[in-house]
């Protein structure tokens, strides 16, 4: 019966630990701080004061009178509220810099993590997250 070399077993364990450490470091490097902590999307709420208004986000109907929608960070999204017989109102979501992305400076001096957050859109946050948009309805005078 062959005996296992104890030194070889130790080398394999050390190699495995290095491999796991390298995989963890790579996964962290491929995600920026804002991507990890805050994610790549935000929830917004769109309200209308005119009852029966249909709310659209990026051209898709998302609700009547109120809609909560999860949108991708890093680009403006088109918001539209319309009601039959009224003039539709259109706007865009806003965005602001997400300071959490600067934590990448502590990991790799920001060399990889900050550009990754910028490219993925995680370096931005949706701001504001609540929008009130009401279609313009002419009241009939009686």
C-alpha positions in Angstrom: 0.0 0.0 0.0 1.3 3.4 -0.9 1.7 6.0 1.8 0.7 9.6 1.2 3.5 12.1 1.4 2.6 14.6 4.3 4.6 17.4 2.6 2.7 17.0 -0.6 -0.6 17.2 1.3 0.6 20.4 3.0 1.6 21.9 -0.3 -1.8 21.1 -1.8 -3.6 22.7 1.1 -1.5 25.9 0.8 -2.1 25.9 -3.0 -5.9 25.6 -2.3 -5.8 28.5 0.2 -3.9 30.7 -2.3 -6.4 29.8 -5.0 -9.4 30.6 -2.9 -7.8 33.9 -1.8 -7.1 34.8 -5.4 -10.7 34.1 -6.4 -12.0 36.2 -3.6 -9.7 39.1 -4.4 -10.6 38.9 -8.1 -14.3 38.9 -7.4 -13.9 42.0 -5.1 -11.8 43.7 -7.8 -14.4 43.1 -10.5 -17.0 44.8 -8.4 -16.7 48.3 -7.1 -17.6 49.3 -3.6 -20.9 51.0 -4.6 -21.8 47.9 -6.7 -21.3 45.7 -3.6 -22.8 47.9 -1.0 -25.6 49.8 -2.8 -26.2 47.6 -5.9 -26.8 48.7 -9.5 -30.4 49.7 -9.2 -32.7 51.9 -7.1 -36.4 52.0 -6.4 -38.4 55.0 -7.4 -42.0 56.0 -6.7 -44.1 58.0 -9.2 -47.4 59.5 -8.1 -50.1 61.4 -9.9 -52.6 63.7 -8.2 -55.1 63.1 -11.0 -57.1 59.9 -10.4 -57.0 57.4 -13.2 -53.7 58.5 -14.5 -51.5 55.8 -16.1 -47.8 55.9 -15.2 -45.1 54.9 -17.7 -41.4 54.3 -17.0 -39.2 54.0 -20.1 -42.4 53.5 -22.3 -43.8 50.6 -20.2 -47.0 51.1 -18.2 -46.2 50.5 -14.6 -49.3 51.5 -12.7 -52.3 53.7 -12.2 -52.1 56.7 -9.9 -49.0 55.4 -8.1 -46.1 53.1 -9.2 -43.0 51.7 -7.5 -40.4 50.8 -10.0 -36.9 49.4 -9.8 -34.6 51.1 -12.3 -31.0 50.7 -13.3 -28.6 53.3 -12.0 -26.3 55.3 -14.3 -28.7 56.6 -16.9 -31.8 58.8 -16.9 -35.2 57.1 -17.3 -38.2 58.6 -19.0 -41.2 59.1 -16.8 -44.6 59.8 -18.4 -48.1 60.2 -16.8 -51.2 60.4 -19.0 -54.9 60.3 -18.7 -57.5 60.2 -21.5 -58.7 63.7 -22.3 -55.7 65.3 -20.6 -52.3 66.5 -21.8 -49.6 64.0 -20.8 -46.6 65.1 -18.7 -43.1 63.7 -19.4 -40.0 64.0 -17.3 -36.7 62.2 -16.5 -35.3 60.6 -13.4 -32.4 62.5 -11.8 -29.1 61.2 -10.5 -26.4 62.2 -8.1 -22.9 60.9 -7.3 -22.8 58.0 -4.9 -20.0 58.7 -2.4 -19.8 55.1 -1.4 -17.9 54.4 -4.6 -15.0 56.4 -3.2 -14.4 53.5 -0.7 -12.5 51.8 -3.6 -9.6 54.1 -2.6 -9.1 51.9 0.5 -9.1 48.7 -1.5 -7.0 49.4 -4.5 -6.4 53.1 -4.5 -9.5 53.3 -6.7 -7.5 52.0 -9.7 -10.0 49.3 -10.6 -13.0 49.7 -8.3 -13.9 53.3 -9.1 -13.9 52.8 -12.9 -15.9 49.6 -12.4 -18.5 51.6 -10.4 -18.5 54.3 -13.1 -19.0 51.8 -16.0 -21.7 49.8 -14.2 -23.6 52.9 -13.1 -23.2 52.1 -9.4 -21.2 55.4 -8.9 -24.6 57.2 -9.3 -27.8 57.1 -7.3 -31.2 58.0 -8.4 -32.1 61.3 -6.9 -34.8 62.1 -6.1 -36.5 58.8 -5.6 -40.1 60.1 -5.4 -41.7 62.0 -8.3 -45.2 63.6 -8.5 -46.3 64.2 -12.0 -49.9 65.1 -12.9 -51.4 65.3 -16.4 -52.9 68.7 -17.3 -56.6 68.3 -17.5 -58.8 71.2 -18.5 -61.9 71.4 -16.3 -65.1 72.0 -18.3 -66.8 75.2 -17.2 -70.4 74.7 -16.6 
